[in-house]
Each structure stands twice: as structure tokens, then as C-alpha cells.
Amino acid sequence: MSTPKRAGNEPIAIELEKDKRYAWCSCGYSEDQPFCNGAHKKEGGIPIVFTVVEEKKAYLCTCKLTKTPPYCDGTHKV
């Protein structure tokens, strides 16, 4: 997959749980944004799998152009 589908124009704020495994959608086709639902199997790309070491609020990217996946870096404003 060369260019992901833009799934939104702003990040999604979410409380991430300590030690929980997350799969962030990198293709933009998941209907469960910002998380993967397996749509990449048809569209290409692979999810970014991650955990956090402590519970925290995070802003997860939906424009899919961030340089710091899965976290928003403000690229959607450009």
C-alpha cells in the first residue's frame, strides 16, 4: 500500500490502559478508527501494534500521515 486513506481530520483522544495490547489502523480503512478491524487484509498495509507502560490519555492519529504513529504529531493541520 503506497498511500493510506485519510480516516479523519483530527486526532481521537482516548484513555489507554496499562499493558493492554492495541492495534492502530495504518491503512485508514478500518471502521473502528483509530483501531484496526482487519480491513488492511483487503486494502494493504499492516497495523501498528503497541502497549503503554502506564495508563494515559493519548491523541491517536486519524489522518495517517503522522511521523510518530500511532500518535498525532499535528500533520493533519498542514
Rosetta blueprint (number, residue, H / E / L):
1 M L
2 S L
3 T L
4 P L
5 K L
6 R L
7 A L
8 G L
9 N L
10 E L
11 P L
12 I E
13 A E
14 I E
15 E E
16 L E
17 E L
18 K E
19 D L
20 K L
21 R L
22 Y E
23 A E
24 W E
25 C L
26 S L
27 C L
28 G L
29 Y L
30 S L
31 E L
32 D L
33 Q L
34 P L
35 F E
36 C L
37 N L
38 G L
39 A L
40 H H
41 K H
42 K H
43 E H
44 G L
45 G L
46 I L
47 P L
48 I E
49 V E
50 F E
51 T L
52 V E
53 V L
54 E L
55 E L
56 K E
57 K E
58 A E
59 Y E
60 L E
61 C L
62 T L
63 C L
64 K L
65 L L
66 T L
67 K L
68 T L
69 P L
70 P L
71 Y E
72 C L
73 D L
74 G L
75 T H
76 H H
77 K H
78 V L
